[in-house]
Amino acid sequence: MVKSMYKMFLIAFFIVWDCAQAYDTTSIKDDNDLAEELREHTGKLEDMEIRLKNLESRLEDSLKKIAVVYEESRKAKYKSIIANNSPENIIKEAEEMAENNNRSNAIELLELFVQQNSKGPKSIYVGMMLYHIGNYYVQQNDYENAKEKYTEGYRQNPRGKKAKETLEKLAECHEKLGEKKEQEIILRKLEQHST
């Protein structure tokens, strides 16, 4: 029984020995193959990284071109709105934009009107446009820009339809900004305007 166990042990040992010898030979071959495959894959990855960077660059360039075209298209649309509508309808158009959470577009439309019409027959509407621009800035809690627009609007047309309201809004902006002295000056001007 011991002899048969010994024989089995020897047989098992030689089988394991042969497998180990075969493994060592193939593992060296496999290691070389793996190293070569790794080099190939590394080269492919580097090529892919270069291609990806090129694609990213081209995509970035395309996005910039699209942004320019979009900007030009939007400005052309605003110019068309201004050219083909009365000031009241332009204000309505801006109000629709603001209602759709596009206050910055509403501001841009009215600013374009102001730029195009600071002189000439429509200049009497510039103060009103600046008043509305100021309102949109207030809606965005941007009291500094609102203050500038109200001030500019009042200077443009101190006797216009929106003059009194402009001064009231201007006083509110000074209050929100903690500018008490400026607020008092505007309130005095408002009292004079009322009398």
LOTOR-700931 format. One line per field, with one value per atom (N, C-alpha, C, CB): residue number from 1; residue in one letter; atom name; z, x, y. Coordinates in steps of 0.02 Angstrom, whole numbers. Each point is the difference from the previous one (the first is absolute). Glycine has a CB too. Layout:
N
paba = c(NUM  ...)
sevex = c(A  ...)
lose = c(CA  ...)
w = c(Z  ...)
u = c(X  ...)
v = c(Y  ...)
# end
This chain:
195
paba = c(1  1  1  1  2  2  2  2  3  3  3  3  4  4  4  4  5  5  5  5  6  6  6  6  7  7  7  7  8  8  8  8  9  9  9  9  10  10  10  10  11  11  11  11  12  12  12  12  13  13  13  13  14  14  14  14  15  15  15  15  16  16  16  16  17  17  17  17  18  18  18  18  19  19  19  19  20  20  20  20  21  21  21  21  22  22  22  22  23  23  23  23  24  24  24  24  25  25  25  25  26  26  26  26  27  27  27  27  28  28  28  28  29  29  29  29  30  30  30  30  31  31  31  31  32  32  32  32  33  33  33  33  34  34  34  34  35  35  35  35  36  36  36  36  37  37  37  37  38  38  38  38  39  39  39  39  40  40  40  40  41  41  41  41  42  42  42  42  43  43  43  43  44  44  44  44  45  45  45  45  46  46  46  46  47  47  47  47  48  48  48  48  49  49  49  49  50  50  50  50  51  51  51  51  52  52  52  52  53  53  53  53  54  54  54  54  55  55  55  55  56  56  56  56  57  57  57  57  58  58  58  58  59  59  59  59  60  60  60  60  61  61  61  61  62  62  62  62  63  63  63  63  64  64  64  64  65  65  65  65  66  66  66  66  67  67  67  67  68  68  68  68  69  69  69  69  70  70  70  70  71  71  71  71  72  72  72  72  73  73  73  73  74  74  74  74  75  75  75  75  76  76  76  76  77  77  77  77  78  78  78  78  79  79  79  79  80  80  80  80  81  81  81  81  82  82  82  82  83  83  83  83  84  84  84  84  85  85  85  85  86  86  86  86  87  87  87  87  88  88  88  88  89  89  89  89  90  90  90  90  91  91  91  91  92  92  92  92  93  93  93  93  94  94  94  94  95  95  95  95  96  96  96  96  97  97  97  97  98  98  98  98  99  99  99  99  100  100  100  100  101  101  101  101  102  102  102  102  103  103  103  103  104  104  104  104  105  105  105  105  106  106  106  106  107  107  107  107  108  108  108  108  109  109  109  109  110  110  110  110  111  111  111  111  112  112  112  112  113  113  113  113  114  114  114  114  115  115  115  115  116  116  116  116  117  117  117  117  118  118  118  118  119  119  119  119  120  120  120  120  121  121  121  121  122  122  122  122  123  123  123  123  124  124  124  124  125  125  125  125  126  126  126  126  127  127  127  127  128  128  128  128  129  129  129  129  130  130  130  130  131  131  131  131  132  132  132  132  133  133  133  133  134  134  134  134  135  135  135  135  136  136  136  136  137  137  137  137  138  138  138  138  139  139  139  139  140  140  140  140  141  141  141  141  142  142  142  142  143  143  143  143  144  144  144  144  145  145  145  145  146  146  146  146  147  147  147  147  148  148  148  148  149  149  149  149  150  150  150  150  151  151  151  151  152  152  152  152  153  153  153  153  154  154  154  154  155  155  155  155  156  156  156  156  157  157  157  157  158  158  158  158  159  159  159  159  160  160  160  160  161  161  161  161  162  162  162  162  163  163  163  163  164  164  164  164  165  165  165  165  166  166  166  166  167  167  167  167  168  168  168  168  169  169  169  169  170  170  170  170  171  171  171  171  172  172  172  172  173  173  173  173  174  174  174  174  175  175  175  175  176  176  176  176  177  177  177  177  178  178  178  178  179  179  179  179  180  180  180  180  181  181  181  181  182  182  182  182  183  183  183  183  184  184  184  184  185  185  185  185  186  186  186  186  187  187  187  187  188  188  188  188  189  189  189  189  190  190  190  190  191  191  191  191  192  192  192  192  193  193  193  193  194  194  194  194  195  195  195  195)
sevex = c(M  M  M  M  V  V  V  V  K  K  K  K  S  S  S  S  M  M  M  M  Y  Y  Y  Y  K  K  K  K  M  M  M  M  F  F  F  F  L  L  L  L  I  I  I  I  A  A  A  A  F  F  F  F  F  F  F  F  I  I  I  I  V  V  V  V  W  W  W  W  D  D  D  D  C  C  C  C  A  A  A  A  Q  Q  Q  Q  A  A  A  A  Y  Y  Y  Y  D  D  D  D  T  T  T  T  T  T  T  T  S  S  S  S  I  I  I  I  K  K  K  K  D  D  D  D  D  D  D  D  N  N  N  N  D  D  D  D  L  L  L  L  A  A  A  A  E  E  E  E  E  E  E  E  L  L  L  L  R  R  R  R  E  E  E  E  H  H  H  H  T  T  T  T  G  G  G  G  K  K  K  K  L  L  L  L  E  E  E  E  D  D  D  D  M  M  M  M  E  E  E  E  I  I  I  I  R  R  R  R  L  L  L  L  K  K  K  K  N  N  N  N  L  L  L  L  E  E  E  E  S  S  S  S  R  R  R  R  L  L  L  L  E  E  E  E  D  D  D  D  S  S  S  S  L  L  L  L  K  K  K  K  K  K  K  K  I  I  I  I  A  A  A  A  V  V  V  V  V  V  V  V  Y  Y  Y  Y  E  E  E  E  E  E  E  E  S  S  S  S  R  R  R  R  K  K  K  K  A  A  A  A  K  K  K  K  Y  Y  Y  Y  K  K  K  K  S  S  S  S  I  I  I  I  I  I  I  I  A  A  A  A  N  N  N  N  N  N  N  N  S  S  S  S  P  P  P  P  E  E  E  E  N  N  N  N  I  I  I  I  I  I  I  I  K  K  K  K  E  E  E  E  A  A  A  A  E  E  E  E  E  E  E  E  M  M  M  M  A  A  A  A  E  E  E  E  N  N  N  N  N  N  N  N  N  N  N  N  R  R  R  R  S  S  S  S  N  N  N  N  A  A  A  A  I  I  I  I  E  E  E  E  L  L  L  L  L  L  L  L  E  E  E  E  L  L  L  L  F  F  F  F  V  V  V  V  Q  Q  Q  Q  Q  Q  Q  Q  N  N  N  N  S  S  S  S  K  K  K  K  G  G  G  G  P  P  P  P  K  K  K  K  S  S  S  S  I  I  I  I  Y  Y  Y  Y  V  V  V  V  G  G  G  G  M  M  M  M  M  M  M  M  L  L  L  L  Y  Y  Y  Y  H  H  H  H  I  I  I  I  G  G  G  G  N  N  N  N  Y  Y  Y  Y  Y  Y  Y  Y  V  V  V  V  Q  Q  Q  Q  Q  Q  Q  Q  N  N  N  N  D  D  D  D  Y  Y  Y  Y  E  E  E  E  N  N  N  N  A  A  A  A  K  K  K  K  E  E  E  E  K  K  K  K  Y  Y  Y  Y  T  T  T  T  E  E  E  E  G  G  G  G  Y  Y  Y  Y  R  R  R  R  Q  Q  Q  Q  N  N  N  N  P  P  P  P  R  R  R  R  G  G  G  G  K  K  K  K  K  K  K  K  A  A  A  A  K  K  K  K  E  E  E  E  T  T  T  T  L  L  L  L  E  E  E  E  K  K  K  K  L  L  L  L  A  A  A  A  E  E  E  E  C  C  C  C  H  H  H  H  E  E  E  E  K  K  K  K  L  L  L  L  G  G  G  G  E  E  E  E  K  K  K  K  K  K  K  K  E  E  E  E  Q  Q  Q  Q  E  E  E  E  I  I  I  I  I  I  I  I  L  L  L  L  R  R  R  R  K  K  K  K  L  L  L  L  E  E  E  E  Q  Q  Q  Q  H  H  H  H  S  S  S  S  T  T  T  T)
lose = c(N  CA  C  CB  N  CA  C  CB  N  CA  C  CB  N  CA  C  CB  N  CA  C  CB  N  CA  C  CB  N  CA  C  CB  N  CA  C  CB  N  CA  C  CB  N  CA  C  CB  N  CA  C  CB  N  CA  C  CB  N  CA  C  CB  N  CA  C  CB  N  CA  C  CB  N  CA  C  CB  N  CA  C  CB  N  CA  C  CB  N  CA  C  CB  N  CA  C  CB  N  CA  C  CB  N  CA  C  CB  N  CA  C  CB  N  CA  C  CB  N  CA  C  CB  N  CA  C  CB  N  CA  C  CB  N  CA  C  CB  N  CA  C  CB  N  CA  C  CB  N  CA  C  CB  N  CA  C  CB  N  CA  C  CB  N  CA  C  CB  N  CA  C  CB  N  CA  C  CB  N  CA  C  CB  N  CA  C  CB  N  CA  C  CB  N  CA  C  CB  N  CA  C  CB  N  CA  C  CB  N  CA  C  CB  N  CA  C  CB  N  CA  C  CB  N  CA  C  CB  N  CA  C  CB  N  CA  C  CB  N  CA  C  CB  N  CA  C  CB  N  CA  C  CB  N  CA  C  CB  N  CA  C  CB  N  CA  C  CB  N  CA  C  CB  N  CA  C  CB  N  CA  C  CB  N  CA  C  CB  N  CA  C  CB  N  CA  C  CB  N  CA  C  CB  N  CA  C  CB  N  CA  C  CB  N  CA  C  CB  N  CA  C  CB  N  CA  C  CB  N  CA  C  CB  N  CA  C  CB  N  CA  C  CB  N  CA  C  CB  N  CA  C  CB  N  CA  C  CB  N  CA  C  CB  N  CA  C  CB  N  CA  C  CB  N  CA  C  CB  N  CA  C  CB  N  CA  C  CB  N  CA  C  CB  N  CA  C  CB  N  CA  C  CB  N  CA  C  CB  N  CA  C  CB  N  CA  C  CB  N  CA  C  CB  N  CA  C  CB  N  CA  C  CB  N  CA  C  CB  N  CA  C  CB  N  CA  C  CB  N  CA  C  CB  N  CA  C  CB  N  CA  C  CB  N  CA  C  CB  N  CA  C  CB  N  CA  C  CB  N  CA  C  CB  N  CA  C  CB  N  CA  C  CB  N  CA  C  CB  N  CA  C  CB  N  CA  C  CB  N  CA  C  CB  N  CA  C  CB  N  CA  C  CB  N  CA  C  CB  N  CA  C  CB  N  CA  C  CB  N  CA  C  CB  N  CA  C  CB  N  CA  C  CB  N  CA  C  CB  N  CA  C  CB  N  CA  C  CB  N  CA  C  CB  N  CA  C  CB  N  CA  C  CB  N  CA  C  CB  N  CA  C  CB  N  CA  C  CB  N  CA  C  CB  N  CA  C  CB  N  CA  C  CB  N  CA  C  CB  N  CA  C  CB  N  CA  C  CB  N  CA  C  CB  N  CA  C  CB  N  CA  C  CB  N  CA  C  CB  N  CA  C  CB  N  CA  C  CB  N  CA  C  CB  N  CA  C  CB  N  CA  C  CB  N  CA  C  CB  N  CA  C  CB  N  CA  C  CB  N  CA  C  CB  N  CA  C  CB  N  CA  C  CB  N  CA  C  CB  N  CA  C  CB  N  CA  C  CB  N  CA  C  CB  N  CA  C  CB  N  CA  C  CB  N  CA  C  CB  N  CA  C  CB  N  CA  C  CB  N  CA  C  CB  N  CA  C  CB  N  CA  C  CB  N  CA  C  CB  N  CA  C  CB  N  CA  C  CB  N  CA  C  CB  N  CA  C  CB  N  CA  C  CB  N  CA  C  CB  N  CA  C  CB  N  CA  C  CB  N  CA  C  CB  N  CA  C  CB  N  CA  C  CB  N  CA  C  CB  N  CA  C  CB  N  CA  C  CB  N  CA  C  CB  N  CA  C  CB  N  CA  C  CB  N  CA  C  CB  N  CA  C  CB  N  CA  C  CB  N  CA  C  CB  N  CA  C  CB  N  CA  C  CB  N  CA  C  CB  N  CA  C  CB  N  CA  C  CB  N  CA  C  CB  N  CA  C  CB  N  CA  C  CB  N  CA  C  CB  N  CA  C  CB  N  CA  C  CB  N  CA  C  CB  N  CA  C  CB  N  CA  C  CB  N  CA  C  CB  N  CA  C  CB  N  CA  C  CB  N  CA  C  CB  N  CA  C  CB  N  CA  C  CB)
w = c(0  0  0  60  -21  3  -67  125  -155  -64  -53  31  -30  -51  13  -12  74  15  -22  98  -87  -21  -76  101  -137  -73  -22  -6  37  -18  13  26  29  16  -53  122  -141  -51  -67  59  -76  -64  3  -16  71  8  -2  68  -36  1  -70  115  -153  -68  -46  16  -5  -39  16  -1  65  21  -27  103  -100  -24  -75  88  -126  -72  -14  -20  57  -10  17  28  25  21  -53  120  -148  -53  -61  43  -60  -58  14  -30  90  18  -4  74  -47  0  -71  105  -151  -69  -32  -8  19  -30  35  -33  99  35  -24  100  -116  -28  -68  62  -100  -66  9  -50  96  12  26  24  20  25  -56  110  -155  -58  -44  3  -14  -40  34  -46  111  37  -4  77  -71  -3  -69  84  -136  -68  -9  -43  67  -4  39  -12  69  41  -37  104  -138  -39  -57  28  -61  -55  26  -59  115  28  24  33  -5  23  -59  96  -151  -61  -26  -28  29  -23  45  -48  113  47  -11  84  -97  -13  -64  58  -109  -63  13  -66  106  16  39  0  46  38  -46  100  -148  -48  -41  -6  -18  -39  41  -67  130  45  10  57  -46  8  -63  80  -138  -63  -7  -53  71  -3  49  -33  93  49  -26  92  -123  -27  -56  30  -75  -55  27  -76  126  31  32  20  15  32  -53  94  -149  -54  -30  -26  16  -28  47  -60  125  48  1  70  -77  -3  -61  61  -118  -62  7  -67  97  10  45  -14  67  45  -36  96  -140  -38  -46  5  -40  -46  39  -78  136  41  23  38  -15  23  -56  83  -142  -57  -19  -41  43  -17  50  -51  115  52  -8  79  -92  -10  -61  56  -110  -60  15  -73  113  20  39  3  45  40  -44  100  -147  -46  -41  -5  -15  -38  42  -69  132  46  7  62  -52  10  -63  84  -142  -63  -19  -36  56  -24  52  -77  135  53  32  21  8  39  66  -55  89  65  50  -21  19  45  -13  6  -70  -17  16  -90  86  18  75  -93  132  72  14  23  -60  9  -16  -28  -25  -20  56  -122  151  55  61  -42  55  57  -9  18  -79  -14  13  -85  64  13  75  -108  145  72  35  -5  -19  29  -11  -19  -34  -15  28  -103  155  34  -46  76  -123  -45  11  -85  148  16  -34  109  -113  -32  -74  81  -114  -70  -4  -27  75  1  9  49  -4  11  -64  122  -154  -61  -56  31  -38  -51  14  -14  76  17  -4  73  -53  -6  -73  104  -148  -71  -25  -15  39  -18  23  8  54  28  -42  115  -133  -41  -68  59  -90  -67  -1  -32  88  -1  51  -40  62  49  -30  56  -121  -35  -54  23  -39  -53  27  -64  21  20  55  -116  122  51  66  -90  94  61  60  -71  57  56  37  -62  32  32  37  -89  82  31  76  -96  126  72  24  -1  -37  18  -7  -38  -13  -9  57  -125  145  55  65  -57  66  59  2  -4  -53  -3  10  -77  49  11  75  -115  147  73  37  -12  -10  33  -7  -24  -34  -9  44  -117  125  46  72  -77  96  68  9  4  -54  4  10  -73  51  9  63  -125  165  61  -16  65  -123  -21  6  -80  142  14  -26  100  -106  -25  -73  80  -122  -70  -8  -32  74  -2  15  35  15  19  -58  119  -154  -58  -54  25  -39  -53  19  -36  99  22  -4  76  -54  -2  -72  105  -148  -71  -31  -7  24  -27  23  -2  65  25  -34  111  -120  -33  -73  74  -106  -69  -7  -21  69  -6  69  -108  139  69  5  22  -77  2  -35  2  -18  -36  42  -71  39  33  61  -110  105  52  47  -79  75  40  75  -92  114  72  23  -8  -30  18  -1  -48  2  -4  63  -125  149  62  59  -46  49  54  0  -6  -53  -6  17  -88  67  15  75  -111  146  73  32  -4  -23  27  -10  -24  -33  -13  50  -121  132  49  69  -67  84  65  4  7  -58  -2  4  -67  39  0  63  -125  169  62  -10  42  -95  -16  23  -99  163  31  -25  101  -106  -22  -71  74  -118  -69  -3  -40  83  2  20  29  21  23  -55  117  -155  -55  -52  19  -35  -50  27  -45  109  30  -2  75  -63  -5  -71  95  -142  -71  -18  -27  57  -12  28  4  54  29  -46  117  -143  -46  -64  47  -68  -61  10  -31  91  15  3  62  -44  8  -64  116)
u = c(41  -41  44  -91  144  45  36  15  3  34  -45  67  -131  -46  -11  -56  55  -8  63  -77  135  62  3  56  -80  -2  -46  23  -80  -48  30  -96  131  32  51  -18  59  51  -32  77  -129  -34  -28  -29  -3  -29  56  -96  153  56  26  30  -22  26  -51  69  -131  -51  3  -74  78  4  65  -68  124  65  -4  59  -88  -7  -42  11  -66  -44  38  -102  141  37  51  -16  50  49  -35  73  -128  -38  -24  -36  14  -25  55  -86  145  55  18  43  -41  17  -54  63  -127  -54  -9  -56  71  -9  51  -44  105  49  -24  94  -118  -26  -61  41  -85  -60  19  -65  115  21  26  29  10  24  -58  108  -155  -58  -41  -4  -4  -38  34  -43  108  37  -9  83  -79  -10  -71  86  -135  -70  -10  -38  69  -5  28  8  50  29  -47  116  -145  -47  -60  36  -64  -59  17  -47  107  22  5  63  -35  5  -69  108  -153  -69  -34  -7  18  -30  28  -14  79  30  -29  105  -113  -32  -71  71  -108  -69  -3  -31  79  2  13  42  3  14  -62  121  -154  -61  -54  28  -34  -50  14  -16  79  17  -16  91  -77  -17  -76  103  -139  -73  -26  -7  35  -21  14  23  35  18  -48  121  -135  -47  -70  67  -88  -65  -3  -13  65  4  -4  68  -31  -2  -71  121  -152  -68  -49  27  -20  -45  9  3  58  13  -33  108  -102  -31  -76  97  -125  -72  -22  1  37  -17  1  48  1  4  -60  125  -141  -58  -64  60  -67  -59  -6  7  49  1  -19  89  -61  -16  -73  118  -143  -70  -47  33  -16  -41  -1  26  33  3  -39  112  -108  -38  -75  92  -112  -71  -21  9  33  -16  -4  56  -9  -2  -64  126  -148  -62  -60  51  -51  -55  -3  12  46  3  -21  92  -70  -15  -74  116  -148  -68  -55  52  -35  -50  3  7  -62  -2  36  -110  130  32  -43  60  -125  -45  2  -75  76  3  69  -84  135  67  1  54  -85  -4  -40  7  -62  -39  41  -104  143  44  50  -12  41  47  -35  67  -129  -37  -13  -55  40  -10  65  -88  143  65  12  46  -60  12  -46  35  -97  -48  24  -94  131  27  70  -68  84  65  59  -50  39  53  12  -30  38  10  62  -57  109  61  -13  71  -113  -18  -43  7  -53  -43  44  -96  144  46  39  9  15  39  -42  69  -131  -44  -10  -59  43  -12  65  -95  151  65  15  41  -57  12  -43  28  -91  -43  32  -102  126  31  60  -38  81  59  -19  62  -112  -20  -39  -1  -30  -46  16  -85  147  18  -7  78  -77  -12  -52  119  -157  -49  -71  84  -132  -71  -22  -21  53  -20  36  -25  67  39  -45  95  -156  -45  -21  -42  53  -18  59  -84  143  59  -7  69  -94  -9  -46  17  -71  -47  34  -97  137  35  49  -11  47  47  -37  77  -135  -42  -15  -52  32  -16  62  -96  152  63  16  43  -51  11  -45  33  -96  -47  24  -94  120  25  60  -43  86  57  -25  73  -124  -27  -27  -29  -5  -26  56  -96  156  58  39  6  -33  34  67  -57  63  61  -14  36  -33  -20  51  -60  122  52  -14  84  -96  -15  -68  69  -117  -66  7  -56  95  12  29  19  29  30  -52  109  -151  -49  -54  21  -44  -50  29  -53  116  32  6  63  -39  7  -68  103  -153  -68  -29  -17  28  -26  36  -28  94  38  -23  98  -115  -23  -65  57  -102  -66  -28  -19  42  -21  -74  117  -150  -71  -44  35  -7  -37  -52  100  -138  -53  25  -57  117  27  48  -13  17  49  -12  8  -69  -15  12  -86  62  10  75  -113  149  72  35  -4  -15  29  -18  -5  -56  -21  42  -117  125  40  74  -80  104  69  11  7  -55  4  1  -60  19  -1  67  -123  154  66  52  -29  28  47  -12  6  -69  -17  27  -104  93  23  76  -101  135  73  28  -3  -41  23  29  23  -45  25  -53  67  -67  -52  4  3  57  6  -28  101  -81  -24  -75  110  -136  -72  -37  20  7  -31  -1  37  18  4  -54  124  -132  -50  -70  78  -89  -67  -17  14  35  -12  -17  79  -42  -14  -71  124  -143  -67  -54  48  -35  -47  -7  30  26  -2  -37  108  -100  -32  -75  102  -125  -71  -36  26  11  -32  -1  36)
v = c(-59  59  63  -63  62  56  7  -15  -43  3  30  -100  82  28  74  -112  132  72  37  -26  -7  30  8  -50  -2  2  57  -124  129  52  69  -78  83  64  18  -21  -27  12  18  -80  46  15  71  -123  139  67  53  -47  31  47  14  -40  -13  9  36  -104  90  36  74  -102  119  70  31  -24  -16  24  15  -66  22  11  62  -123  129  59  65  -71  68  59  19  -30  -22  14  29  -94  65  25  71  -118  131  67  51  -52  34  47  21  -50  3  14  43  -108  90  39  67  -106  107  64  51  -61  39  47  24  -57  9  19  46  -110  91  41  69  -104  109  65  44  -53  23  39  22  -64  17  18  55  -118  111  50  69  -90  90  63  32  -43  1  26  27  -82  44  22  65  -119  124  60  61  -70  60  54  20  -42  -8  15  40  -105  82  34  70  -111  118  66  48  -53  28  41  19  -57  8  14  51  -115  109  48  70  -92  97  65  31  -37  -5  23  24  -80  42  18  65  -121  131  63  59  -63  55  53  15  -34  -19  10  34  -101  80  30  74  -111  129  71  39  -32  2  34  9  -50  -2  5  53  -121  122  51  70  -81  90  65  20  -21  -26  15  15  -74  36  12  69  -124  142  66  56  -49  40  50  4  -23  -34  -1  34  -106  93  31  76  -105  128  72  30  -15  -19  25  1  -44  -7  -3  57  -125  139  55  67  -66  76  62  7  -3  -51  1  12  -77  45  9  72  -119  147  69  48  -30  20  43  -7  -10  -51  -13  34  -110  106  31  76  -95  124  72  22  1  -41  15  -2  -47  -1  -6  62  -126  148  59  62  -52  58  57  1  -1  -58  -5  19  -91  69  18  75  -110  141  72  37  -15  -8  34  -6  -23  -32  -13  10  -80  108  7  69  -123  141  62  -11  35  19  -8  -39  108  -97  -36  -76  101  -120  -71  -30  20  21  -23  -15  67  -24  -12  -64  124  -134  -62  -62  64  -58  -56  -14  31  21  -8  -31  99  -77  -28  -74  111  -133  -71  -39  28  1  -33  -7  48  6  -1  -50  120  -125  -48  -72  81  -92  -67  -9  -2  41  -4  16  -84  128  23  75  -89  108  71  29  -18  -23  26  15  -66  26  14  63  -123  130  60  63  -68  63  56  15  -30  -22  9  33  -101  80  30  75  -111  128  70  41  -35  5  35  16  -59  13  11  58  -122  125  56  65  -74  75  60  21  -32  -16  15  29  -92  62  21  65  -119  137  57  54  -79  83  51  70  -80  84  63  -14  44  6  -9  0  -64  49  6  -48  37  -94  -48  11  -81  131  12  16  40  -17  15  -64  100  -158  -64  -31  -17  46  -29  -2  42  10  1  -55  123  -135  -53  -69  72  -81  -63  -12  11  41  -6  -16  81  -53  -16  -75  116  -143  -72  -44  27  -4  -37  -1  33  24  3  -49  120  -124  -47  -72  79  -97  -68  -14  1  49  -9  -8  68  -30  -8  -71  123  -149  -68  -51  34  -17  -43  18  -14  60  24  33  -90  117  36  75  -95  119  69  51  -41  21  45  18  -50  0  13  34  -98  79  31  75  -108  123  71  39  -35  6  33  14  -56  6  8  51  -118  116  49  71  -87  94  66  25  -28  -16  18  16  -74  34  11  66  -122  139  64  58  -54  48  53  9  -25  -30  3  38  -109  98  30  16  -63  118  16  20  36  -25  20  -52  120  -177  -52  -36  -15  -29  -38  -39  -9  -17  -45  37  -96  161  38  -10  85  -76  -7  -73  93  -141  -70  -18  -28  58  -12  23  12  48  26  -45  117  -141  -44  -64  46  -74  -62  14  -43  100  18  7  59  -29  5  -69  111  -157  -69  -34  -7  18  -30  26  -10  76  28  -29  107  -117  -30  -72  72  -111  -70  -4  -32  82  1  33  3  20  31  70  -113  146  68  51  -44  57  43  72  -73  101  70  8  15  -61  3  -8  -45  0  -11  64  -122  157  62  53  -26  31  47  -15  14  -77  -21  13  -88  74  12  75  -101  145  72  19  21  -50  13  -24  -11  -44  -27  46  -116  145  49  60  -37  61  57  -18  42  -104  -23  -3  -66  50  -7  68  -106  158  66  39  2)
# end
